Amino acid sequence: MDSNASELKSTADTLLLNNDTFYGYQWTCFSSPQDGPLRSRAELFLASVNWLALLGYASNKRNGITCKLLPDIGLGTINHMVRIVEFADKSRWVARLRMPLLAEFCSCEDVLKAEI
């Protein structure tokens, strides 16, 4: 397994094939959280993910069909970042990546403030 694939495998929580379950589903937008620990963690996570590796992994799973990330970035609960991968044939996958736990990112006091 090449380094990009192993990095993706350790980072990605799941990569789900698009189906009616996810059609039209609205996640919290990445731009929604106000300044604070939730937003800072999401911004750092967004910058740390190897998005090219994600696209390479998805393309490989679809026998080399090229794909791209759609611009919307969602946050599912407080622990996942959600992106839509669109293939050249217009089929879509949902990529849900687990972010580091908030408690690992900031102090317990910050976690409590974020949840209130």
C-alpha positions, 0 to 999 in steps of 0.5 A: 500500500502506498503512503497516500493510501495508508494516510487516507486509510488512517484518516478517513472514517468512512467513504460511503457510496451515494444513495437515496439516504444521503440525497439532499441531506444538509450538514452543518456548514463549515462556515457556521461555527463561530470563532472558538475551539470548534472552528479552530479545530475544523480549520486545522483539520481541513488544512491537515488532510491530504485531499489529493490522497482522498481523490486518488483513493476514491478514483482507485476504488472506481477503477480509475474514474476521475473525481473532484471534491465539491466546494461545500464542506460539512460538519457532521456532529462535532467529530466529523468533516464531510465532503462530497466526491463527484466522479466524471460520470456524475455519481457521488460519494460522501466522505466522512472523516473523523476529526481529532477529539475536541478534548485532545485539541483544547482544555476541558474548560474550552470543551465545556464552553463549546458545548453550552 
